[in-house]
């Protein structure tokens, strides 16, 4: 594994909502580098749930992949994405 055998695996969370998927991955030992959510009020709640995670509040089509990194040397191991919430579907 790149970066050392004891390195936590890094994830980014797309369509993150309030952070349920990030919560599960964090509890499983992953490091949540960053997340993206379009709606500012929902992103605000995500930040309350995950204060150490970089939150990008924007349309995902306008976000560059490098925006998700905290440091240029960061390695993204897993990309997760939330399904639409019940109210949307």
FIKOLZA-1660 file (N, C-alpha, C; in steps of 0.1 Angstrom, whole numbers, plus 5000, padded with zeros to 4 digits):
% residues 89
   i   px   py   pz ch aa at
   1 5008 4988 5000  A  X  N
   1 5000 5000 5000  A  X CA
   1 5009 5012 5000  A  X  C
   2 5006 5022 4991  A  X  N
   2 5014 5034 4990  A  X CA
   2 5013 5042 5003  A  X  C
   3 5024 5048 5007  A  X  N
   3 5024 5056 5019  A  X CA
   3 5026 5049 5032  A  X  C
   4 5029 5037 5032  A  X  N
   4 5031 5029 5045  A  X CA
   4 5020 5020 5048  A  X  C
   5 5024 5009 5054  A  X  N
   5 5014 4998 5056  A  X CA
   5 5004 5001 5067  A  X  C
   6 5007 5011 5076  A  X  N
   6 4997 5015 5086  A  X CA
   6 4989 5027 5083  A  X  C
   7 4991 5032 5070  A  X  N
   7 4984 5044 5066  A  X CA
   7 4969 5042 5065  A  X  C
   8 4961 5051 5071  A  X  N
   8 4946 5050 5069  A  X CA
   8 4943 5053 5054  A  X  C
   9 4933 5045 5049  A  X  N
   9 4928 5048 5036  A  X CA
   9 4920 5060 5035  A  X  C
  10 4922 5068 5025  A  X  N
  10 4915 5081 5023  A  X CA
  10 4903 5080 5014  A  X  C
  11 4892 5087 5018  A  X  N
  11 4881 5087 5009  A  X CA
  11 4877 5102 5006  A  X  C
  12 4870 5103 4995  A  X  N
  12 4862 5116 4993  A  X CA
  12 4848 5112 4991  A  X  C
  13 4839 5120 4996  A  X  N
  13 4824 5117 4996  A  X CA
  13 4817 5127 4987  A  X  C
  14 4811 5122 4976  A  X  N
  14 4804 5131 4967  A  X CA
  14 4789 5130 4970  A  X  C
  15 4782 5140 4967  A  X  N
  15 4767 5141 4970  A  X CA
  15 4765 5137 4985  A  X  C
  16 4773 5143 4993  A  X  N
  16 4775 5138 5007  A  X CA
  16 4763 5140 5016  A  X  C
  17 4754 5149 5013  A  X  N
  17 4743 5151 5023  A  X CA
  17 4748 5155 5036  A  X  C
  18 4743 5150 5047  A  X  N
  18 4747 5153 5060  A  X CA
  18 4758 5145 5065  A  X  C
  19 4763 5135 5057  A  X  N
  19 4775 5127 5061  A  X CA
  19 4773 5113 5066  A  X  C
  20 4762 5107 5063  A  X  N
  20 4760 5093 5068  A  X CA
  20 4770 5083 5063  A  X  C
  21 4773 5084 5050  A  X  N
  21 4783 5075 5044  A  X CA
  21 4797 5078 5050  A  X  C
  22 4800 5091 5051  A  X  N
  22 4813 5095 5057  A  X CA
  22 4814 5089 5071  A  X  C
  23 4803 5090 5079  A  X  N
  23 4803 5085 5092  A  X CA
  23 4807 5070 5093  A  X  C
  24 4801 5062 5084  A  X  N
  24 4803 5048 5084  A  X CA
  24 4818 5045 5080  A  X  C
  25 4823 5052 5070  A  X  N
  25 4837 5050 5067  A  X CA
  25 4846 5054 5077  A  X  C
  26 4844 5065 5084  A  X  N
  26 4852 5070 5095  A  X CA
  26 4852 5060 5106  A  X  C
  27 4841 5055 5110  A  X  N
  27 4840 5045 5120  A  X CA
  27 4847 5032 5117  A  X  C
  28 4849 5029 5103  A  X  N
  28 4856 5017 5099  A  X CA
  28 4871 5020 5098  A  X  C
  29 4875 5032 5101  A  X  N
  29 4890 5035 5102  A  X CA
  29 4895 5043 5090  A  X  C
  30 4886 5047 5081  A  X  N
  30 4891 5055 5069  A  X CA
  30 4892 5070 5073  A  X  C
  31 4900 5077 5066  A  X  N
  31 4902 5092 5067  A  X CA
  31 4894 5099 5056  A  X  C
  32 4884 5107 5060  A  X  N
  32 4876 5114 5051  A  X CA
  32 4883 5127 5047  A  X  C
  33 4889 5127 5035  A  X  N
  33 4896 5139 5031  A  X CA
  33 4887 5151 5029  A  X  C
  34 4877 5149 5021  A  X  N
  34 4868 5160 5016  A  X CA
  34 4855 5154 5012  A  X  C
  35 4845 5164 5011  A  X  N
  35 4832 5160 5007  A  X CA
  35 4826 5171 4998  A  X  C
  36 4816 5168 4990  A  X  N
  36 4810 5178 4982  A  X CA
  36 4795 5177 4984  A  X  C
  37 4788 5188 4985  A  X  N
  37 4774 5189 4986  A  X CA
  37 4770 5202 4980  A  X  C
  38 4759 5202 4972  A  X  N
  38 4754 5213 4965  A  X CA
  38 4747 5223 4973  A  X  C
  39 4739 5218 4983  A  X  N
  39 4730 5227 4991  A  X CA
  39 4737 5231 5003  A  X  C
  40 4738 5244 5005  A  X  N
  40 4746 5250 5016  A  X CA
  40 4741 5246 5030  A  X  C
  41 4728 5246 5031  A  X  N
  41 4722 5242 5044  A  X CA
  41 4725 5228 5048  A  X  C
  42 4725 5219 5038  A  X  N
  42 4728 5205 5041  A  X CA
  42 4743 5204 5044  A  X  C
  43 4752 5211 5036  A  X  N
  43 4766 5211 5038  A  X CA
  43 4769 5217 5052  A  X  C
  44 4762 5226 5057  A  X  N
  44 4764 5232 5070  A  X CA
  44 4762 5220 5081  A  X  C
  45 4752 5212 5079  A  X  N
  45 4750 5201 5088  A  X CA
  45 4761 5191 5087  A  X  C
  46 4765 5188 5075  A  X  N
  46 4777 5179 5073  A  X CA
  46 4788 5184 5081  A  X  C
  47 4792 5197 5080  A  X  N
  47 4803 5202 5087  A  X CA
  47 4802 5201 5103  A  X  C
  48 4789 5202 5108  A  X  N
  48 4787 5200 5122  A  X CA
  48 4790 5185 5126  A  X  C
  49 4786 5176 5117  A  X  N
  49 4789 5162 5119  A  X CA
  49 4803 5158 5117  A  X  C
  50 4810 5165 5108  A  X  N
  50 4824 5161 5104  A  X CA
  50 4833 5174 5103  A  X  C
  51 4836 5180 5115  A  X  N
  51 4843 5193 5115  A  X CA
  51 4857 5192 5109  A  X  C
  52 4863 5181 5108  A  X  N
  52 4877 5180 5103  A  X CA
  52 4878 5177 5088  A  X  C
  53 4866 5175 5082  A  X  N
  53 4866 5172 5067  A  X CA
  53 4864 5185 5059  A  X  C
  54 4872 5186 5049  A  X  N
  54 4871 5197 5039  A  X CA
  54 4857 5196 5032  A  X  C
  55 4849 5206 5033  A  X  N
  55 4836 5206 5026  A  X CA
  55 4836 5215 5014  A  X  C
  56 4833 5211 5002  A  X  N
  56 4832 5219 4990  A  X CA
  56 4817 5220 4987  A  X  C
  57 4812 5233 4988  A  X  N
  57 4798 5235 4986  A  X CA
  57 4797 5242 4972  A  X  C
  58 4793 5233 4962  A  X  N
  58 4793 5238 4948  A  X CA
  58 4787 5227 4939  A  X  C
  59 4783 5231 4928  A  X  N
  59 4779 5221 4917  A  X CA
  59 4791 5213 4914  A  X  C
  60 4789 5200 4914  A  X  N
  60 4800 5191 4912  A  X CA
  60 4807 5192 4898  A  X  C
  61 4799 5197 4889  A  X  N
  61 4804 5199 4875  A  X CA
  61 4814 5211 4875  A  X  C
  62 4814 5219 4885  A  X  N
  62 4823 5230 4885  A  X CA
  62 4835 5228 4894  A  X  C
  63 4836 5217 4900  A  X  N
  63 4847 5214 4910  A  X CA
  63 4858 5206 4903  A  X  C
  64 4871 5210 4904  A  X  N
  64 4882 5203 4899  A  X CA
  64 4886 5191 4908  A  X  C
  65 4891 5181 4902  A  X  N
  65 4894 5169 4910  A  X CA
  65 4905 5173 4921  A  X  C
  66 4914 5182 4917  A  X  N
  66 4924 5186 4927  A  X CA
  66 4919 5194 4939  A  X  C
  67 4907 5199 4937  A  X  N
  67 4900 5207 4948  A  X CA
  67 4897 5197 4960  A  X  C
  68 4896 5185 4958  A  X  N
  68 4893 5175 4968  A  X CA
  68 4905 5172 4977  A  X  C
  69 4917 5175 4973  A  X  N
  69 4929 5172 4980  A  X CA
  69 4932 5183 4991  A  X  C
  70 4937 5179 5002  A  X  N
  70 4941 5188 5012  A  X CA
  70 4956 5192 5009  A  X  C
  71 4964 5182 5006  A  X  N
  71 4978 5184 5002  A  X CA
  71 4980 5178 4988  A  X  C
  72 4988 5183 4980  A  X  N
  72 4990 5178 4966  A  X CA
  72 4995 5163 4966  A  X  C
  73 5001 5159 4977  A  X  N
  73 5006 5145 4978  A  X CA
  73 4995 5135 4983  A  X  C
  74 4983 5140 4987  A  X  N
  74 4973 5131 4992  A  X CA
  74 4969 5121 4981  A  X  C
  75 4967 5109 4986  A  X  N
  75 4962 5098 4978  A  X CA
  75 4947 5095 4981  A  X  C
  76 4939 5095 4971  A  X  N
  76 4925 5091 4973  A  X CA
  76 4924 5076 4970  A  X  C
  77 4920 5068 4980  A  X  N
  77 4918 5054 4978  A  X CA
  77 4904 5050 4974  A  X  C
  78 4894 5057 4979  A  X  N
  78 4880 5053 4977  A  X CA
  78 4872 5066 4974  A  X  C
  79 4864 5065 4964  A  X  N
  79 4854 5076 4962  A  X CA
  79 4840 5070 4964  A  X  C
  80 4833 5077 4973  A  X  N
  80 4819 5072 4976  A  X CA
  80 4809 5083 4972  A  X  C
  81 4797 5079 4970  A  X  N
  81 4787 5089 4966  A  X CA
  81 4773 5085 4971  A  X  C
  82 4766 5094 4976  A  X  N
  82 4753 5092 4982  A  X CA
  82 4742 5091 4972  A  X  C
  83 4732 5083 4974  A  X  N
  83 4721 5083 4965  A  X CA
  83 4712 5094 4968  A  X  C
  84 4703 5098 4959  A  X  N
  84 4694 5109 4963  A  X CA
  84 4685 5106 4975  A  X  C
  85 4683 5116 4983  A  X  N
  85 4675 5114 4995  A  X CA
  85 4660 5111 4991  A  X  C
  86 4652 5107 5001  A  X  N
  86 4638 5103 4998  A  X CA
  86 4630 5115 4993  A  X  C
  87 4633 5127 4998  A  X  N
  87 4626 5139 4994  A  X CA
  87 4628 5142 4980  A  X  C
  88 4640 5139 4975  A  X  N
  88 4643 5142 4961  A  X CA
  88 4638 5131 4952  A  X  C
  89 4638 5119 4956  A  X  N
  89 4634 5108 4947  A  X CA
  89 4619 5106 4947  A  X  C
% end
